[in-house]
């Protein structure tokens, strides 16, 4: 039943040769390039900000990075435990984005971007989490629209992201102070010149 629902939803979303060319190009941009917001925002929040907020920002960055590492690892394990072919491998729908014919569940893109959105929702501000969650939904839509993922692949990524944020929070509660201290020391060493020049925060 779930597989039938998965295929039905996929065929409702998936583009066809009659779909507008601009929509396919937009979907390709969203599917391939919008994920770059993850490293960009992590770098910005780590390196810059108001002095009174920089410690809180860096704590959030560390927890977010932990959650993403955990989610990618869990995604790999789940993908090997529950292998599932991509739609174009099964000959279902239309494919508009070149992709290796590897397992599709859960989506790596979906896992990373939903983990990132949930991290902002839990540890930054609700409005920022909501904005990034909307971007995550756009990425999920685009990869289904282009025929490289099933809808349940994206739901799987969301669930993995939720579990990973919970695990990251537990790890932070146990070892967060030590992790922060060591990473802050590494930051001061690696960015010493830039800190002295005032280009990045201490």
ChimeraX commands (.cxc) that place a marker at each C-alpha (Angstrom):
marker #1 position 0.00,0.00,0.00 radius 0.5
marker #1 position 2.80,2.41,0.91 radius 0.5
marker #1 position 4.62,1.60,-2.32 radius 0.5
marker #1 position 1.47,2.28,-4.35 radius 0.5
marker #1 position 0.98,5.61,-2.55 radius 0.5
marker #1 position 4.64,6.43,-3.15 radius 0.5
marker #1 position 4.29,5.83,-6.89 radius 0.5
marker #1 position 1.00,7.72,-7.13 radius 0.5
marker #1 position 2.43,10.80,-5.42 radius 0.5
marker #1 position 5.57,10.59,-7.55 radius 0.5
marker #1 position 3.59,10.54,-10.80 radius 0.5
marker #1 position 1.54,13.54,-9.62 radius 0.5
marker #1 position 4.70,15.59,-9.00 radius 0.5
marker #1 position 7.08,14.29,-11.68 radius 0.5
marker #1 position 7.64,16.51,-14.72 radius 0.5
marker #1 position 6.85,15.27,-18.22 radius 0.5
marker #1 position 8.16,16.22,-21.67 radius 0.5
marker #1 position 5.22,18.65,-21.84 radius 0.5
marker #1 position 6.30,20.52,-18.70 radius 0.5
marker #1 position 7.52,24.11,-19.24 radius 0.5
marker #1 position 11.25,24.36,-19.94 radius 0.5
marker #1 position 11.59,27.21,-17.41 radius 0.5
marker #1 position 10.10,25.03,-14.67 radius 0.5
marker #1 position 12.56,22.24,-15.40 radius 0.5
marker #1 position 15.51,24.67,-15.41 radius 0.5
marker #1 position 14.34,26.21,-12.13 radius 0.5
marker #1 position 13.98,22.75,-10.61 radius 0.5
marker #1 position 17.51,21.82,-11.73 radius 0.5
marker #1 position 18.90,24.95,-10.06 radius 0.5
marker #1 position 17.01,24.21,-6.85 radius 0.5
marker #1 position 17.96,20.53,-6.89 radius 0.5
marker #1 position 21.68,21.08,-7.52 radius 0.5
marker #1 position 22.62,24.49,-6.12 radius 0.5
marker #1 position 20.28,25.51,-3.29 radius 0.5
marker #1 position 21.92,22.99,-0.94 radius 0.5
marker #1 position 24.98,25.28,-0.91 radius 0.5
marker #1 position 23.13,27.43,1.61 radius 0.5
marker #1 position 24.22,24.88,4.25 radius 0.5
marker #1 position 28.00,25.51,4.25 radius 0.5
marker #1 position 27.46,29.21,3.50 radius 0.5
marker #1 position 25.28,29.86,6.56 radius 0.5
marker #1 position 27.48,27.69,8.78 radius 0.5
marker #1 position 30.55,29.74,7.80 radius 0.5
marker #1 position 28.74,33.07,8.28 radius 0.5
marker #1 position 27.40,32.15,11.71 radius 0.5
marker #1 position 30.77,30.84,12.87 radius 0.5
marker #1 position 32.94,33.71,11.63 radius 0.5
marker #1 position 30.77,36.81,12.04 radius 0.5
marker #1 position 28.11,38.24,14.33 radius 0.5
marker #1 position 27.59,40.55,17.26 radius 0.5
marker #1 position 30.11,39.96,20.04 radius 0.5
marker #1 position 27.42,39.16,22.62 radius 0.5
marker #1 position 25.82,36.59,20.29 radius 0.5
marker #1 position 28.87,34.89,18.73 radius 0.5
marker #1 position 29.21,32.22,21.44 radius 0.5
marker #1 position 25.56,31.19,21.05 radius 0.5
marker #1 position 25.92,31.16,17.26 radius 0.5
marker #1 position 28.95,28.91,17.45 radius 0.5
marker #1 position 27.24,26.54,19.83 radius 0.5
marker #1 position 24.41,26.26,17.32 radius 0.5
marker #1 position 26.87,25.70,14.46 radius 0.5
marker #1 position 28.58,22.89,16.36 radius 0.5
marker #1 position 25.29,21.19,17.22 radius 0.5
marker #1 position 24.11,21.59,13.63 radius 0.5
marker #1 position 27.34,20.07,12.29 radius 0.5
marker #1 position 27.02,17.20,14.75 radius 0.5
marker #1 position 23.42,16.60,13.67 radius 0.5
marker #1 position 24.37,16.60,9.98 radius 0.5
marker #1 position 27.24,14.16,10.54 radius 0.5
marker #1 position 24.91,11.87,12.50 radius 0.5
marker #1 position 22.13,12.18,9.91 radius 0.5
marker #1 position 24.42,11.37,6.97 radius 0.5
marker #1 position 25.73,8.33,8.86 radius 0.5
marker #1 position 22.22,7.16,9.76 radius 0.5
marker #1 position 21.11,7.73,6.18 radius 0.5
marker #1 position 23.92,5.48,4.94 radius 0.5
marker #1 position 22.93,2.73,7.39 radius 0.5
marker #1 position 19.21,2.99,6.59 radius 0.5
marker #1 position 19.94,3.01,2.87 radius 0.5
marker #1 position 21.85,-0.27,3.17 radius 0.5
marker #1 position 19.21,-1.85,5.40 radius 0.5
marker #1 position 16.31,-0.81,3.16 radius 0.5
marker #1 position 17.63,-0.50,-0.42 radius 0.5
marker #1 position 15.26,1.05,-2.93 radius 0.5
marker #1 position 15.76,1.78,-6.62 radius 0.5
marker #1 position 15.32,5.26,-8.02 radius 0.5
marker #1 position 12.27,5.92,-10.22 radius 0.5
marker #1 position 14.25,6.00,-13.48 radius 0.5
marker #1 position 15.87,2.66,-12.59 radius 0.5
marker #1 position 12.41,1.13,-12.30 radius 0.5
marker #1 position 11.39,2.80,-15.57 radius 0.5
marker #1 position 8.72,4.91,-13.88 radius 0.5
marker #1 position 8.06,8.52,-14.86 radius 0.5
marker #1 position 10.58,10.83,-16.55 radius 0.5
marker #1 position 14.11,11.79,-15.58 radius 0.5
marker #1 position 15.53,15.27,-16.23 radius 0.5
marker #1 position 18.62,15.21,-13.98 radius 0.5
marker #1 position 21.62,12.97,-14.49 radius 0.5
marker #1 position 22.19,10.81,-11.42 radius 0.5
marker #1 position 23.95,7.58,-10.54 radius 0.5
marker #1 position 21.64,4.59,-10.31 radius 0.5
marker #1 position 22.34,4.05,-6.61 radius 0.5
marker #1 position 19.85,3.54,-3.78 radius 0.5
marker #1 position 17.40,6.38,-3.30 radius 0.5
marker #1 position 16.14,5.90,0.26 radius 0.5
marker #1 position 16.51,8.09,2.19 radius 0.5
marker #1 position 17.51,11.07,0.08 radius 0.5
marker #1 position 20.97,12.44,0.95 radius 0.5
marker #1 position 19.93,15.94,-0.13 radius 0.5
marker #1 position 16.70,15.63,1.82 radius 0.5
marker #1 position 18.51,14.32,4.88 radius 0.5
marker #1 position 21.04,17.17,4.96 radius 0.5
marker #1 position 18.69,20.06,4.22 radius 0.5
marker #1 position 15.90,18.85,6.54 radius 0.5
marker #1 position 18.44,18.28,9.33 radius 0.5
marker #1 position 19.74,21.80,8.73 radius 0.5
marker #1 position 16.24,23.28,8.82 radius 0.5
marker #1 position 15.29,21.43,12.00 radius 0.5
marker #1 position 18.54,22.52,13.65 radius 0.5
marker #1 position 17.71,26.16,12.97 radius 0.5
marker #1 position 14.17,25.59,14.18 radius 0.5
marker #1 position 15.31,24.02,17.47 radius 0.5
marker #1 position 18.50,25.94,18.20 radius 0.5
marker #1 position 18.33,29.30,16.40 radius 0.5
marker #1 position 14.99,30.99,15.80 radius 0.5
marker #1 position 11.64,29.58,14.76 radius 0.5
marker #1 position 11.31,32.01,11.84 radius 0.5
marker #1 position 14.75,31.08,10.44 radius 0.5
marker #1 position 13.93,27.40,10.80 radius 0.5
marker #1 position 10.64,27.96,8.99 radius 0.5
marker #1 position 12.36,29.76,6.10 radius 0.5
marker #1 position 14.98,27.03,5.70 radius 0.5
marker #1 position 12.29,24.36,6.04 radius 0.5
marker #1 position 10.48,25.99,3.11 radius 0.5
marker #1 position 13.73,25.81,1.11 radius 0.5
marker #1 position 14.07,22.16,2.14 radius 0.5
marker #1 position 10.58,21.46,0.82 radius 0.5
marker #1 position 11.53,23.18,-2.45 radius 0.5
marker #1 position 14.61,20.97,-2.78 radius 0.5
marker #1 position 12.52,17.89,-2.00 radius 0.5
marker #1 position 9.95,18.91,-4.62 radius 0.5
marker #1 position 12.62,19.59,-7.26 radius 0.5
marker #1 position 14.28,16.20,-6.93 radius 0.5
marker #1 position 10.94,14.42,-7.19 radius 0.5
marker #1 position 9.88,16.70,-10.06 radius 0.5
marker #1 position 13.07,15.85,-11.96 radius 0.5
marker #1 position 12.61,12.13,-11.43 radius 0.5
marker #1 position 15.56,11.19,-9.21 radius 0.5
marker #1 position 13.67,10.56,-5.95 radius 0.5
marker #1 position 10.43,9.21,-4.58 radius 0.5
marker #1 position 8.31,11.22,-2.13 radius 0.5
marker #1 position 9.05,8.71,0.66 radius 0.5
marker #1 position 12.78,9.27,0.13 radius 0.5
marker #1 position 12.24,12.84,1.29 radius 0.5
marker #1 position 10.04,11.82,4.20 radius 0.5
marker #1 position 12.79,9.41,5.22 radius 0.5
marker #1 position 15.31,12.26,5.13 radius 0.5
marker #1 position 13.05,14.36,7.36 radius 0.5
marker #1 position 12.67,11.57,9.92 radius 0.5
marker #1 position 16.41,10.87,9.94 radius 0.5
marker #1 position 17.05,14.58,10.44 radius 0.5
marker #1 position 14.63,14.70,13.38 radius 0.5
marker #1 position 16.29,11.73,15.09 radius 0.5
marker #1 position 19.74,13.16,14.44 radius 0.5
marker #1 position 18.93,16.50,16.06 radius 0.5
marker #1 position 17.75,14.64,19.14 radius 0.5
marker #1 position 20.95,12.58,19.31 radius 0.5
marker #1 position 23.09,15.68,18.73 radius 0.5
marker #1 position 21.36,17.46,21.61 radius 0.5
marker #1 position 22.04,14.52,23.94 radius 0.5
marker #1 position 25.71,14.45,22.93 radius 0.5
marker #1 position 25.92,18.22,23.43 radius 0.5
marker #1 position 24.43,17.92,26.92 radius 0.5
marker #1 position 27.13,15.38,27.79 radius 0.5
marker #1 position 30.23,16.83,26.09 radius 0.5
marker #1 position 29.25,20.20,24.65 radius 0.5
marker #1 position 31.49,22.35,26.85 radius 0.5
marker #1 position 34.60,20.33,26.00 radius 0.5
marker #1 position 33.80,20.25,22.28 radius 0.5
marker #1 position 33.21,24.00,22.20 radius 0.5
marker #1 position 36.43,24.75,24.06 radius 0.5
marker #1 position 38.58,22.66,21.75 radius 0.5
marker #1 position 36.99,24.00,18.58 radius 0.5
marker #1 position 37.34,27.56,19.83 radius 0.5
marker #1 position 41.05,26.93,20.45 radius 0.5
marker #1 position 41.38,25.53,16.93 radius 0.5
marker #1 position 39.55,28.58,15.57 radius 0.5
marker #1 position 41.94,30.97,17.31 radius 0.5
marker #1 position 44.93,29.07,15.93 radius 0.5
marker #1 position 43.67,28.77,12.34 radius 0.5
marker #1 position 42.29,32.30,12.05 radius 0.5
marker #1 position 44.84,34.15,14.21 radius 0.5
marker #1 position 45.88,36.55,11.42 radius 0.5
marker #1 position 42.28,37.32,10.43 radius 0.5
marker #1 position 41.27,37.83,14.08 radius 0.5
marker #1 position 44.13,40.33,14.62 radius 0.5
marker #1 position 43.04,42.24,11.53 radius 0.5
marker #1 position 39.44,42.27,12.74 radius 0.5
marker #1 position 38.14,40.40,9.71 radius 0.5
marker #1 position 36.54,37.63,11.78 radius 0.5
marker #1 position 35.39,37.32,15.38 radius 0.5
marker #1 position 37.66,35.91,18.07 radius 0.5
marker link #1:1,2 radius 0.2
marker link #1:2,3 radius 0.2
marker link #1:3,4 radius 0.2
marker link #1:4,5 radius 0.2
marker link #1:5,6 radius 0.2
marker link #1:6,7 radius 0.2
marker link #1:7,8 radius 0.2
marker link #1:8,9 radius 0.2
marker link #1:9,10 radius 0.2
marker link #1:10,11 radius 0.2
marker link #1:11,12 radius 0.2
marker link #1:12,13 radius 0.2
marker link #1:13,14 radius 0.2
marker link #1:14,15 radius 0.2
marker link #1:15,16 radius 0.2
marker link #1:16,17 radius 0.2
marker link #1:17,18 radius 0.2
marker link #1:18,19 radius 0.2
marker link #1:19,20 radius 0.2
marker link #1:20,21 radius 0.2
marker link #1:21,22 radius 0.2
marker link #1:22,23 radius 0.2
marker link #1:23,24 radius 0.2
marker link #1:24,25 radius 0.2
marker link #1:25,26 radius 0.2
marker link #1:26,27 radius 0.2
marker link #1:27,28 radius 0.2
marker link #1:28,29 radius 0.2
marker link #1:29,30 radius 0.2
marker link #1:30,31 radius 0.2
marker link #1:31,32 radius 0.2
marker link #1:32,33 radius 0.2
marker link #1:33,34 radius 0.2
marker link #1:34,35 radius 0.2
marker link #1:35,36 radius 0.2
marker link #1:36,37 radius 0.2
marker link #1:37,38 radius 0.2
marker link #1:38,39 radius 0.2
marker link #1:39,40 radius 0.2
marker link #1:40,41 radius 0.2
marker link #1:41,42 radius 0.2
marker link #1:42,43 radius 0.2
marker link #1:43,44 radius 0.2
marker link #1:44,45 radius 0.2
marker link #1:45,46 radius 0.2
marker link #1:46,47 radius 0.2
marker link #1:47,48 radius 0.2
marker link #1:48,49 radius 0.2
marker link #1:49,50 radius 0.2
marker link #1:50,51 radius 0.2
marker link #1:51,52 radius 0.2
marker link #1:52,53 radius 0.2
marker link #1:53,54 radius 0.2
marker link #1:54,55 radius 0.2
marker link #1:55,56 radius 0.2
marker link #1:56,57 radius 0.2
marker link #1:57,58 radius 0.2
marker link #1:58,59 radius 0.2
marker link #1:59,60 radius 0.2
marker link #1:60,61 radius 0.2
marker link #1:61,62 radius 0.2
marker link #1:62,63 radius 0.2
marker link #1:63,64 radius 0.2
marker link #1:64,65 radius 0.2
marker link #1:65,66 radius 0.2
marker link #1:66,67 radius 0.2
marker link #1:67,68 radius 0.2
marker link #1:68,69 radius 0.2
marker link #1:69,70 radius 0.2
marker link #1:70,71 radius 0.2
marker link #1:71,72 radius 0.2
marker link #1:72,73 radius 0.2
marker link #1:73,74 radius 0.2
marker link #1:74,75 radius 0.2
marker link #1:75,76 radius 0.2
marker link #1:76,77 radius 0.2
marker link #1:77,78 radius 0.2
marker link #1:78,79 radius 0.2
marker link #1:79,80 radius 0.2
marker link #1:80,81 radius 0.2
marker link #1:81,82 radius 0.2
marker link #1:82,83 radius 0.2
marker link #1:83,84 radius 0.2
marker link #1:84,85 radius 0.2
marker link #1:85,86 radius 0.2
marker link #1:86,87 radius 0.2
marker link #1:87,88 radius 0.2
marker link #1:88,89 radius 0.2
marker link #1:89,90 radius 0.2
marker link #1:90,91 radius 0.2
marker link #1:91,92 radius 0.2
marker link #1:92,93 radius 0.2
marker link #1:93,94 radius 0.2
marker link #1:94,95 radius 0.2
marker link #1:95,96 radius 0.2
marker link #1:96,97 radius 0.2
marker link #1:97,98 radius 0.2
marker link #1:98,99 radius 0.2
marker link #1:99,100 radius 0.2
marker link #1:100,101 radius 0.2
marker link #1:101,102 radius 0.2
marker link #1:102,103 radius 0.2
marker link #1:103,104 radius 0.2
marker link #1:104,105 radius 0.2
marker link #1:105,106 radius 0.2
marker link #1:106,107 radius 0.2
marker link #1:107,108 radius 0.2
marker link #1:108,109 radius 0.2
marker link #1:109,110 radius 0.2
marker link #1:110,111 radius 0.2
marker link #1:111,112 radius 0.2
marker link #1:112,113 radius 0.2
marker link #1:113,114 radius 0.2
marker link #1:114,115 radius 0.2
marker link #1:115,116 radius 0.2
marker link #1:116,117 radius 0.2
marker link #1:117,118 radius 0.2
marker link #1:118,119 radius 0.2
marker link #1:119,120 radius 0.2
marker link #1:120,121 radius 0.2
marker link #1:121,122 radius 0.2
marker link #1:122,123 radius 0.2
marker link #1:123,124 radius 0.2
marker link #1:124,125 radius 0.2
marker link #1:125,126 radius 0.2
marker link #1:126,127 radius 0.2
marker link #1:127,128 radius 0.2
marker link #1:128,129 radius 0.2
marker link #1:129,130 radius 0.2
marker link #1:130,131 radius 0.2
marker link #1:131,132 radius 0.2
marker link #1:132,133 radius 0.2
marker link #1:133,134 radius 0.2
marker link #1:134,135 radius 0.2
marker link #1:135,136 radius 0.2
marker link #1:136,137 radius 0.2
marker link #1:137,138 radius 0.2
marker link #1:138,139 radius 0.2
marker link #1:139,140 radius 0.2
marker link #1:140,141 radius 0.2
marker link #1:141,142 radius 0.2
marker link #1:142,143 radius 0.2
marker link #1:143,144 radius 0.2
marker link #1:144,145 radius 0.2
marker link #1:145,146 radius 0.2
marker link #1:146,147 radius 0.2
marker link #1:147,148 radius 0.2
marker link #1:148,149 radius 0.2
marker link #1:149,150 radius 0.2
marker link #1:150,151 radius 0.2
marker link #1:151,152 radius 0.2
marker link #1:152,153 radius 0.2
marker link #1:153,154 radius 0.2
marker link #1:154,155 radius 0.2
marker link #1:155,156 radius 0.2
marker link #1:156,157 radius 0.2
marker link #1:157,158 radius 0.2
marker link #1:158,159 radius 0.2
marker link #1:159,160 radius 0.2
marker link #1:160,161 radius 0.2
marker link #1:161,162 radius 0.2
marker link #1:162,163 radius 0.2
marker link #1:163,164 radius 0.2
marker link #1:164,165 radius 0.2
marker link #1:165,166 radius 0.2
marker link #1:166,167 radius 0.2
marker link #1:167,168 radius 0.2
marker link #1:168,169 radius 0.2
marker link #1:169,170 radius 0.2
marker link #1:170,171 radius 0.2
marker link #1:171,172 radius 0.2
marker link #1:172,173 radius 0.2
marker link #1:173,174 radius 0.2
marker link #1:174,175 radius 0.2
marker link #1:175,176 radius 0.2
marker link #1:176,177 radius 0.2
marker link #1:177,178 radius 0.2
marker link #1:178,179 radius 0.2
marker link #1:179,180 radius 0.2
marker link #1:180,181 radius 0.2
marker link #1:181,182 radius 0.2
marker link #1:182,183 radius 0.2
marker link #1:183,184 radius 0.2
marker link #1:184,185 radius 0.2
marker link #1:185,186 radius 0.2
marker link #1:186,187 radius 0.2
marker link #1:187,188 radius 0.2
marker link #1:188,189 radius 0.2
marker link #1:189,190 radius 0.2
marker link #1:190,191 radius 0.2
marker link #1:191,192 radius 0.2
marker link #1:192,193 radius 0.2
marker link #1:193,194 radius 0.2
marker link #1:194,195 radius 0.2
marker link #1:195,196 radius 0.2
marker link #1:196,197 radius 0.2
marker link #1:197,198 radius 0.2
marker link #1:198,199 radius 0.2
marker link #1:199,200 radius 0.2
marker link #1:200,201 radius 0.2
marker link #1:201,202 radius 0.2
view
